[in-house]
């Protein structure tokens, strides 16, 4: 379970569900798995809906382009995330603009927090 979590896009619960659907012992370490067990894990991760993993469990629900449910892993996860941000910027919605400007997106306060490297405070005058 722990070794499958190191894959980007696979969390603790999804890794647990995949191991149970593939009939792999959860307590086994990655080096102890046979080739058949590894292949079974890969096939369950690649198409989880065929193995009765519910739609609400997946990390890509109702994709904006094709409307499909899927579990996105590793590099394709980064690509999808980048495409989503580009779409938000292209349609110039509030979230897209804030991503573009590098501001907080989810409604946090920005008056005093998150200044990241900019000088804060009042500068003293020399002399006098």
DSSP file (Angstrom, degrees, kcal/mol; ACC not computed):
  #  RESIDUE AA STRUCTURE BP1 BP2  ACC     N-H-->O    O-->H-N    N-H-->O    O-->H-N    TCO  KAPPA ALPHA  PHI   PSI    X-CA   Y-CA   Z-CA
    1    1 A X     >        0   0    0      0, 0.0     4,-1.3     0, 0.0     3,-0.1   0.000 360.0 360.0 360.0 -46.2    0.0    0.0    0.0
    2    2 A X  H  >  +     0   0    0     24,-0.3     4,-0.7     1,-0.2     3,-0.2   0.883 360.0  51.7 -64.4 -39.2    2.7    2.5    1.0
    3    3 A X  H >4 S+     0   0    0      1,-0.2     3,-0.6     2,-0.2    -1,-0.2   0.850 107.4  52.2 -69.4 -32.5    4.7    2.0   -2.2
    4    4 A X  H >4 S+     0   0    0      1,-0.2     3,-1.3     2,-0.2    -1,-0.2   0.787 100.7  63.4 -72.6 -24.8    1.7    2.6   -4.4
    5    5 A X  H 3< S+     0   0    0     -4,-1.3     5,-0.3     1,-0.2    -1,-0.2   0.745  88.1  70.0 -68.9 -21.9    1.0    5.9   -2.5
    6    6 A X  T << S+     0   0    0     -4,-0.7     2,-0.3    -3,-0.6    -1,-0.2   0.655  78.6  95.2 -72.0 -12.4    4.4    7.2   -3.8
    7    7 A X  S X  S-     0   0    0     -3,-1.3     3,-1.8    -4,-0.2     2,-0.3  -0.637  91.0-110.7 -75.0 133.1    2.9    7.4   -7.3
    8    8 A X  T 3  S+     0   0    0     -2,-0.3    66,-2.8     1,-0.3    69,-0.1  -0.489 104.3  28.1 -68.5 128.5    1.5   10.9   -7.9
    9    9 A X  T 3  S+     0   0    0     -2,-0.3     2,-0.5    64,-0.2    -1,-0.3   0.391  98.1 102.1 100.3  -0.9   -2.3   10.8   -8.1
   10   10 A X    <   -     0   0    0     -3,-1.8    -1,-0.2    -5,-0.3     2,-0.1  -0.966  50.4-174.9-118.7 118.2   -2.6    7.8   -5.7
   11   11 A X     >  -     0   0    0     -2,-0.5     4,-2.2    -3,-0.1     5,-0.2  -0.302  42.0 -88.3 -99.5-173.3   -3.6    8.4   -2.1
   12   12 A X  H  > S+     0   0    0      1,-0.2     4,-2.0     2,-0.2     5,-0.1   0.921 124.0  43.2 -63.6 -46.9   -3.9    6.2    0.9
   13   13 A X  H  > S+     0   0    0      2,-0.2     4,-2.4     1,-0.2    -1,-0.2   0.898 114.8  48.2 -71.6 -39.9   -7.6    5.2    0.3
   14   14 A X  H  > S+     0   0    0      2,-0.2     4,-2.6     1,-0.2    -1,-0.2   0.910 111.6  51.0 -66.4 -40.1   -7.2    4.6   -3.4
   15   15 A X  H  X S+     0   0    0     -4,-2.2     4,-2.2     1,-0.2    -2,-0.2   0.906 111.1  49.0 -61.8 -41.5   -4.1    2.5   -2.9
   16   16 A X  H  X S+     0   0    0     -4,-2.0     4,-1.9     2,-0.2    -2,-0.2   0.918 112.1  47.7 -63.2 -45.0   -6.0    0.5   -0.3
   17   17 A X  H  X S+     0   0    0     -4,-2.4     4,-2.4     1,-0.2    -2,-0.2   0.896 111.0  51.2 -64.5 -41.0   -8.9    0.0   -2.6
   18   18 A X  H  X S+     0   0    0     -4,-2.6     4,-2.1     1,-0.2    -1,-0.2   0.914 109.4  50.4 -64.2 -43.0   -6.7   -1.0   -5.5
   19   19 A X  H  <>S+     0   0    0     -4,-2.2     5,-2.7     1,-0.2     4,-0.3   0.892 111.8  48.1 -62.8 -39.2   -4.9   -3.6   -3.4
   20   20 A X  H ><5S+     0   0    0     -4,-1.9     3,-1.0     1,-0.2    -2,-0.2   0.909 112.3  47.8 -68.9 -41.0   -8.2   -5.1   -2.2
   21   21 A X  H 3<5S+     0   0    0     -4,-2.4    -1,-0.2     1,-0.2    -2,-0.2   0.827 113.7  48.3 -68.2 -30.8   -9.6   -5.3   -5.8
   22   22 A X  T 3<5S-     0   0    0     -4,-2.1    -1,-0.2    -5,-0.2    -2,-0.2   0.414 110.7-123.1 -88.1   1.8   -6.3   -6.9   -7.1
   23   23 A X  T < 5 +     0   0    0     -3,-1.0     2,-0.4    -4,-0.3    -3,-0.2   0.901  59.7 149.5  55.1  45.6   -6.3   -9.4   -4.2
   24   24 A X      < -     0   0    0     -5,-2.7    -1,-0.2    -6,-0.1     2,-0.2  -0.901  55.4-106.9-109.2 137.6   -2.9   -8.3   -3.0
   25   25 A X    >   -     0   0    0     -2,-0.4     3,-1.0     1,-0.2    -5,-0.0  -0.448  22.9-147.5 -64.7 127.2   -1.9   -8.5    0.6
   26   26 A X  T 3  S+     0   0    0      1,-0.2   -24,-0.3    -2,-0.2    -1,-0.2   0.797  94.2  57.7 -68.7 -29.1   -1.8   -4.9    2.0
   27   27 A X  T 3  S+     0   0    0    -26,-0.1    -1,-0.2     2,-0.0     2,-0.1   0.605  83.5 106.2 -80.9  -9.8    1.0   -5.7    4.4
   28   28 A X    <   -     0   0    0     -3,-1.0     2,-0.2     1,-0.1     5,-0.0  -0.382  68.0-129.0 -69.7 147.1    3.4   -6.8    1.7
   29   29 A X    >   -     0   0    0      1,-0.1     3,-0.9   -28,-0.1     4,-0.5  -0.505  27.0-105.0 -89.0 166.0    6.3   -4.5    0.7
   30   30 A X  G >  S+     0   0    0      1,-0.3     3,-1.0     2,-0.2    -1,-0.1   0.857 118.5  53.1 -63.2 -37.5    6.9   -3.6   -3.0
   31   31 A X  G 3  S+     0   0    0      1,-0.2    -1,-0.3     0, 0.0    -3,-0.0   0.712 103.2  58.7 -71.2 -19.8    9.9   -5.8   -3.3
   32   32 A X  G <  S+     0   0    0     -3,-0.9    -1,-0.2     2,-0.0    -2,-0.2   0.556  83.0 104.7 -86.1  -8.6    8.0   -8.9   -2.1
   33   33 A X    <   -     0   0    0     -3,-1.0     2,-0.1    -4,-0.5    -9,-0.0  -0.470  68.4-128.9 -76.7 143.2    5.3   -8.7   -4.8
   34   34 A X     >  -     0   0    0     -2,-0.2     4,-2.0     1,-0.1     5,-0.2  -0.387  27.3-105.8 -81.0 168.1    5.4  -11.2   -7.7
   35   35 A X  H  > S+     0   0    0      1,-0.2     4,-2.5     2,-0.2     5,-0.2   0.868 120.9  54.4 -63.3 -36.2    5.3  -10.0  -11.3
   36   36 A X  H  > S+     0   0    0      1,-0.2     4,-2.3     2,-0.2    -1,-0.2   0.915 108.0  48.7 -64.2 -42.1    1.7  -11.2  -11.6
   37   37 A X  H  > S+     0   0    0      2,-0.2     4,-2.4     1,-0.2    -1,-0.2   0.891 111.1  50.2 -65.4 -39.1    0.6   -9.2   -8.6
   38   38 A X  H  X S+     0   0    0     -4,-2.0     4,-2.4     2,-0.2    -2,-0.2   0.926 111.0  49.0 -64.2 -44.3    2.4   -6.1  -10.0
   39   39 A X  H  X S+     0   0    0     -4,-2.5     4,-2.4     1,-0.2    -2,-0.2   0.901 110.6  51.0 -61.0 -40.8    0.6   -6.5  -13.3
   40   40 A X  H  X S+     0   0    0     -4,-2.3     4,-2.2     1,-0.2    -1,-0.2   0.915 109.7  49.7 -63.9 -42.9   -2.7   -6.9  -11.6
   41   41 A X  H  X S+     0   0    0     -4,-2.4     4,-2.4     1,-0.2    -2,-0.2   0.916 110.8  50.4 -60.6 -42.9   -2.1   -3.7   -9.6
   42   42 A X  H  X S+     0   0    0     -4,-2.4     4,-2.3     1,-0.2    -2,-0.2   0.913 110.6  48.3 -63.4 -43.4   -1.2   -1.8  -12.8
   43   43 A X  H  X S+     0   0    0     -4,-2.4     4,-1.9     1,-0.2    -1,-0.2   0.887 111.8  49.3 -67.1 -37.0   -4.4   -3.0  -14.6
   44   44 A X  H  < S+     0   0    0     -4,-2.2    -1,-0.2     1,-0.2    -2,-0.2   0.906 113.4  46.9 -67.7 -39.8   -6.7   -2.1  -11.7
   45   45 A X  H >< S+     0   0    0     -4,-2.4     3,-0.5    -5,-0.2    -2,-0.2   0.872 110.2  53.6 -67.5 -36.0   -5.1    1.4  -11.5
   46   46 A X  H 3< S+     0   0    0     -4,-2.3     2,-0.3     1,-0.3    25,-0.2   0.899 128.4  14.6 -68.5 -41.0   -5.3    1.9  -15.2
   47   47 A X  T ><  +     0   0    0     -4,-1.9     3,-0.7    -5,-0.2     4,-0.5  -0.646  68.7 164.0-135.5  81.1   -9.1    1.2  -15.4
   48   48 A X  G X >S+     0   0    0     -3,-0.5     5,-1.9    -2,-0.3     3,-0.7   0.751  70.7  66.0 -70.5 -24.6  -10.6    1.3  -11.9
   49   49 A X  G > 5S+     0   0    0      1,-0.2     3,-1.3     3,-0.2    -1,-0.2   0.819  95.1  58.2 -69.6 -28.3  -14.2    1.5  -13.1
   50   50 A X  G < 5S+     0   0    0     -3,-0.7    -1,-0.2     1,-0.3    -2,-0.2   0.752 103.9  53.5 -69.9 -22.3  -14.0   -2.0  -14.6
   51   51 A X  G < 5S-     0   0    0     -3,-0.7    -1,-0.3    -4,-0.5    -2,-0.2   0.057 123.2-103.6-101.0  24.4  -13.1   -3.3  -11.2
   52   52 A X  T < 5 +     0   0    0     -3,-1.3     2,-0.6     1,-0.2    -3,-0.2   0.763  66.6 153.3  63.0  29.9  -16.2   -1.7   -9.5
   53   53 A X      < -     0   0    0     -5,-1.9    -1,-0.2     1,-0.1    -2,-0.1  -0.822  50.4-113.3 -83.8 125.3  -14.3    1.2   -7.9
   54   54 A X    >   -     0   0    0     -2,-0.6     3,-1.4     1,-0.1     4,-0.4  -0.111  13.1-117.4 -66.9 158.5  -17.1    3.9   -7.6
   55   55 A X  G >  S+     0   0    0      1,-0.3     3,-1.4     2,-0.2     5,-0.1   0.837 111.6  61.4 -62.4 -35.2  -17.0    7.1   -9.6
   56   56 A X  G 3  S+     0   0    0      1,-0.3    -1,-0.3    13,-0.1    -2,-0.1   0.647  97.0  62.0 -69.6 -11.6  -16.8    9.3   -6.4
   57   57 A X  G <  S+     0   0    0     -3,-1.4    -1,-0.3   -44,-0.0    -2,-0.2   0.666  86.8  92.4 -83.4 -17.8  -13.5    7.6   -5.6
   58   58 A X  S <  S-     0   0    0     -3,-1.4    13,-0.2    -4,-0.4     3,-0.1  -0.408  71.4-138.3 -85.4 154.7  -11.7    8.8   -8.7
   59   59 A X  S    S+     0   0    0      1,-0.2     2,-0.4   -50,-0.2    12,-0.2   0.471  92.2  54.9 -93.2  -0.8   -9.7   12.0   -8.9
   60   60 A X  B    S+A   70   0A   0     10,-1.6    10,-2.6    -5,-0.1     2,-0.4  -0.819  70.7 177.0-131.8  93.8  -10.9   13.2  -12.3
   61   61 A X        -     0   0    0     -2,-0.4     8,-0.2     1,-0.2     7,-0.1  -0.839  63.7  -7.8-106.2 133.6  -14.7   13.4  -12.4
   62   62 A X  S    S-     0   0    0     -2,-0.4    -1,-0.2     5,-0.2     7,-0.2   0.962  84.0-137.8  48.9  66.8  -16.7   14.6  -15.3
   63   63 A X     >  -     0   0    0      5,-2.2     4,-2.1    -3,-0.3    -1,-0.1  -0.219   8.6-126.5 -53.3 139.3  -13.7   15.8  -17.4
   64   64 A X  T  4 S+     0   0    0      1,-0.2    -1,-0.1     2,-0.2    -2,-0.0   0.788 103.8  41.9 -65.2 -27.9  -14.4   19.1  -19.0
   65   65 A X  T  4 S+     0   0    0      3,-0.1    -1,-0.2     1,-0.1    -2,-0.0   0.946 135.2   8.6 -84.7 -52.7  -13.5   17.9  -22.5
   66   66 A X  T  4 S-     0   0    0      2,-0.1    -2,-0.2     0, 0.0    -4,-0.1   0.522  88.1-127.5-111.8  -6.3  -15.1   14.4  -22.7
   67   67 A X     <  +     0   0    0     -4,-2.1    -5,-0.2     1,-0.2     2,-0.2   0.682  59.9 140.7  72.5  17.5  -17.2   14.2  -19.6
   68   68 A X        -     0   0    0     -6,-0.1    -5,-2.2    -7,-0.1     2,-0.4  -0.541  51.6-126.5 -94.8 159.7  -15.6   10.9  -18.5
   69   69 A X        +     0   0    0     -8,-0.2     2,-0.3    -7,-0.2    -8,-0.2  -0.887  43.8 149.2-100.7 132.7  -14.7    9.7  -15.0
   70   70 A X  B     -A   60   0A   0    -10,-2.6   -10,-1.6    -2,-0.4     2,-0.6  -0.983  48.4-115.6-156.5 165.5  -11.1    8.5  -14.6
   71   71 A X        -     0   0    0     -2,-0.3     2,-0.4   -25,-0.2   -23,-0.1  -0.949  33.7-155.2-106.4 116.1   -8.1    8.2  -12.3
   72   72 A X        -     0   0    0     -2,-0.6     2,-0.3   -63,-0.1   -13,-0.1  -0.793  13.2-167.8 -98.4 132.8   -5.2   10.3  -13.6
   73   73 A X    >>  -     0   0    0     -2,-0.4     3,-1.1   -27,-0.0     4,-0.7  -0.858  38.8 -36.3-123.5 153.8   -1.7    9.3  -12.5
   74   74 A X  H >> S+     0   0    0    -66,-2.8     4,-1.3    -2,-0.3     3,-0.8  -0.015 122.9   9.1  43.5-118.5    1.8   10.8  -12.6
   75   75 A X  H 3> S+     0   0    0      1,-0.3     4,-2.2     2,-0.2    -1,-0.2   0.855 127.6  56.3 -64.5 -37.2    2.7   12.9  -15.7
   76   76 A X  H <> S+     0   0    0     -3,-1.1     4,-2.5     1,-0.2    -1,-0.3   0.806 102.0  58.8 -66.3 -26.4   -0.9   13.0  -17.1
   77   77 A X  H <X S+     0   0    0     -3,-0.8     4,-2.3    -4,-0.7    -1,-0.2   0.928 107.1  46.2 -65.0 -44.8   -2.0   14.5  -13.8
   78   78 A X  H  X S+     0   0    0     -4,-1.3     4,-2.4     2,-0.2    -2,-0.2   0.906 112.9  50.7 -62.5 -41.7    0.4   17.5  -14.2
   79   79 A X  H  X S+     0   0    0     -4,-2.2     4,-2.6     2,-0.2    -2,-0.2   0.923 111.1  47.3 -63.2 -45.0   -0.8   17.9  -17.8
   80   80 A X  H  X S+     0   0    0     -4,-2.5     4,-2.5     2,-0.2    -1,-0.2   0.910 112.0  50.7 -63.0 -42.1   -4.5   17.9  -16.9
   81   81 A X  H  X S+     0   0    0     -4,-2.3     4,-2.1     2,-0.2    -2,-0.2   0.923 112.0  46.9 -61.9 -44.7   -3.8   20.4  -14.1
   82   82 A X  H  X S+     0   0    0     -4,-2.4     4,-2.5     1,-0.2    -2,-0.2   0.903 111.6  51.1 -64.4 -41.4   -1.9   22.7  -16.4
   83   83 A X  H  X S+     0   0    0     -4,-2.6     4,-2.4     2,-0.2    -2,-0.2   0.901 109.0  51.6 -62.3 -40.7   -4.7   22.4  -19.1
   84   84 A X  H  X S+     0   0    0     -4,-2.5     4,-2.3     2,-0.2    -2,-0.2   0.921 111.0  47.1 -62.3 -43.9   -7.3   23.3  -16.5
   85   85 A X  H  X S+     0   0    0     -4,-2.1     4,-2.3     1,-0.2    -2,-0.2   0.904 111.4  51.3 -65.5 -40.4   -5.4   26.4  -15.4
   86   86 A X  H  X S+     0   0    0     -4,-2.5     4,-2.5     1,-0.2    -1,-0.2   0.898 109.5  50.7 -62.4 -39.7   -4.9   27.4  -19.0
   87   87 A X  H  X S+     0   0    0     -4,-2.4     4,-2.1     2,-0.2    -2,-0.2   0.917 110.2  49.3 -63.4 -43.4   -8.7   27.0  -19.6
   88   88 A X  H  <>S+     0   0    0     -4,-2.3     5,-1.6     1,-0.2     8,-0.3   0.894 113.9  45.9 -63.1 -39.5   -9.5   29.2  -16.6
   89   89 A X  H ><5S+     0   0    0     -4,-2.3     3,-0.7     7,-0.2    -1,-0.2   0.880 110.3  54.3 -69.5 -37.6   -7.0   31.9  -17.8
   90   90 A X  H 3<5S+     0   0    0     -4,-2.5    -2,-0.2     1,-0.3    -1,-0.2   0.893 110.4  43.8 -65.7 -41.1   -8.3   31.7  -21.3
   91   91 A X  T 3<5S-     0   0    0     -4,-2.1    -1,-0.3    -5,-0.1    -2,-0.2   0.473 107.0-132.1 -84.5   0.1  -12.0   32.3  -20.4
   92   92 A X  T < 5 +     0   0    0     -3,-0.7    -3,-0.2    -4,-0.3    -2,-0.1   0.845  44.8 164.0  55.5  42.6  -10.7   35.1  -18.0
   93   93 A X     >< -     0   0    0     -5,-1.6     4,-2.5     1,-0.1     5,-0.2  -0.368  53.6 -98.3 -82.2 171.0  -12.7   33.9  -15.0
   94   94 A X  H  > S+     0   0    0      1,-0.2     4,-2.2     2,-0.2     5,-0.2   0.911 123.2  47.2 -58.2 -47.9  -12.0   35.1  -11.5
   95   95 A X  H  > S+     0   0    0      1,-0.2     4,-2.2     2,-0.2    -1,-0.2   0.903 112.1  50.9 -61.7 -41.5  -10.0   32.0  -10.5
   96   96 A X  H  > S+     0   0    0     -8,-0.3     4,-2.3     1,-0.2    -2,-0.2   0.904 109.8  49.3 -64.2 -41.7   -8.0   32.1  -13.8
   97   97 A X  H  X S+     0   0    0     -4,-2.5     4,-2.5     2,-0.2    -1,-0.2   0.917 110.9  49.5 -64.3 -43.1   -7.1   35.7  -13.3
   98   98 A X  H  X>S+     0   0    0     -4,-2.2     5,-2.1     1,-0.2     4,-0.9   0.871 110.6  50.4 -66.5 -35.5   -5.9   35.2   -9.7
   99   99 A X  H  <5S+     0   0    0     -4,-2.2     3,-0.4     2,-0.2    -1,-0.2   0.921 111.0  50.4 -62.6 -42.4   -3.8   32.2  -10.8
  100  100 A X  H  <5S+     0   0    0     -4,-2.3    -2,-0.2     1,-0.2    -1,-0.2   0.899 112.8  44.6 -63.0 -42.3   -2.3   34.4  -13.6
  101  101 A X  H  <5S-     0   0    0     -4,-2.5    -1,-0.2    -5,-0.1    -2,-0.2   0.615 110.9-120.4 -79.2 -11.7   -1.5   37.2  -11.1
  102  102 A X  T  <5 +     0   0    0     -4,-0.9    -3,-0.2    -3,-0.4     2,-0.1   0.744  66.3 137.2  78.3  23.2   -0.1   34.8   -8.5
  103  103 A X      < -     0   0    0     -5,-2.1    -1,-0.2    -6,-0.2     2,-0.1  -0.426  66.5 -74.4 -93.4 172.7   -2.5   35.8   -5.9
  104  104 A X        -     0   0    0      1,-0.1     3,-0.2    -2,-0.1    -1,-0.1  -0.466  43.3-167.9 -65.9 138.9   -4.5   33.6   -3.4
  105  105 A X        +     0   0    0     -2,-0.1    -1,-0.1     1,-0.1    -7,-0.1   0.778  69.1  62.5-101.4 -32.3   -7.3   31.9   -5.3
  106  106 A X  S    S-     0   0    0      1,-0.1    -1,-0.1   -11,-0.0    -2,-0.0  -0.034 116.0 -87.7 -99.3  32.9   -9.6   30.4   -2.6
  107  107 A X  S    S+     0   0    0      1,-0.2    -1,-0.1    -3,-0.2     3,-0.1   0.647  72.8 153.4  83.4  15.1  -10.8   33.5   -0.8
  108  108 A X        -     0   0    0      1,-0.1     2,-0.2     2,-0.0    -1,-0.2  -0.346  52.6 -97.6 -73.5 160.6   -8.0   33.8    1.8
  109  109 A X        +     0   0    0      1,-0.1    -1,-0.1    -2,-0.0     4,-0.1  -0.559  38.0 179.3 -74.7 141.4   -7.2   37.2    3.3
  110  110 A X        +     0   0    0     -2,-0.2    -1,-0.1     2,-0.1    -2,-0.0   0.314  52.4  97.2-126.9   6.8   -4.3   38.9    1.6
  111  111 A X  S    S+     0   0    0      1,-0.1    -1,-0.0     4,-0.0    -2,-0.0   0.944 109.0   0.5 -65.3 -46.2   -3.9   42.2    3.4
  112  112 A X  S    S+     0   0    0      2,-0.0     3,-0.3     3,-0.0     2,-0.2   0.657 118.8  72.8-116.5 -22.1   -1.2   41.1    5.8
  113  113 A X  S    S+     0   0    0      1,-0.2     0, 0.0    -4,-0.1     0, 0.0  -0.597  85.7  27.4-100.8 158.5   -0.4   37.4    4.9
  114  114 A X        +     0   0    0     -2,-0.2    -1,-0.2     1,-0.1   -10,-0.1   0.863  61.3 143.7  71.9  38.8    1.4   35.8    2.0
  115  115 A X    >   -     0   0    0     -3,-0.3     3,-1.3     3,-0.1    -2,-0.1   0.692  38.0-163.3 -85.4 -16.8    3.7   38.6    1.1
  116  116 A X  T 3   -     0   0    0      1,-0.3     3,-0.1     2,-0.0    -3,-0.0   0.850  65.2 -18.3  40.1  78.1    6.5   36.2    0.2
  117  117 A X  T 3  S+     0   0    0      1,-0.3    -1,-0.3     3,-0.0     2,-0.2   0.217  98.4 124.8  91.0 -17.3    9.8   38.0    0.0
  118  118 A X  S <  S-     0   0    0     -3,-1.3    -1,-0.3     1,-0.1     2,-0.1  -0.506  72.9 -97.7 -74.3 148.3    8.5   41.5   -0.4
  119  119 A X        -     0   0    0     -2,-0.2     2,-0.4    -3,-0.1    -1,-0.1  -0.430  41.7-158.4 -69.7 139.9    9.8   44.0    2.2
  120  120 A X        +     0   0    0     -2,-0.1     2,-0.2     2,-0.1    -1,-0.0  -0.932  44.0  24.4-122.0 141.6    7.4   44.5    5.1
  121  121 A X  S    S-     0   0    0     -2,-0.4     2,-0.4     2,-0.0    -2,-0.0  -0.466  90.5 -49.2 105.9-175.8    7.3   47.4    7.5
  122  122 A X        -     0   0    0     -2,-0.2     2,-0.3     0, 0.0    -2,-0.1  -0.816  48.0-131.3-102.8 135.8    8.3   51.1    7.6
  123  123 A X        -     0   0    0     -2,-0.4     2,-0.2     1,-0.0    -2,-0.0  -0.678  23.2-125.3 -86.6 139.7   11.8   52.1    6.5
  124  124 A X        -     0   0    0     -2,-0.3     2,-0.3     1,-0.1    -1,-0.0  -0.545  19.3-122.2 -82.2 147.0   13.7   54.5    8.9
  125  125 A X        -     0   0    0     -2,-0.2     2,-0.2     2,-0.1    -1,-0.1  -0.664  28.4-117.5 -85.3 144.6   15.0   57.8    7.6
  126  126 A X  S    S+     0   0    0     -2,-0.3    -1,-0.0     2,-0.1     0, 0.0  -0.560  72.4   1.7 -81.8 146.5   18.8   58.4    8.0
  127  127 A X              0   0    0     -2,-0.2    -2,-0.1     1,-0.1     0, 0.0  -0.041 360.0 360.0  76.9 178.6   20.0   61.2   10.2
  128  128 A X              0   0    0      0, 0.0    -1,-0.1     0, 0.0    -2,-0.1   0.454 360.0 360.0  70.1 360.0   18.1   63.7   12.2
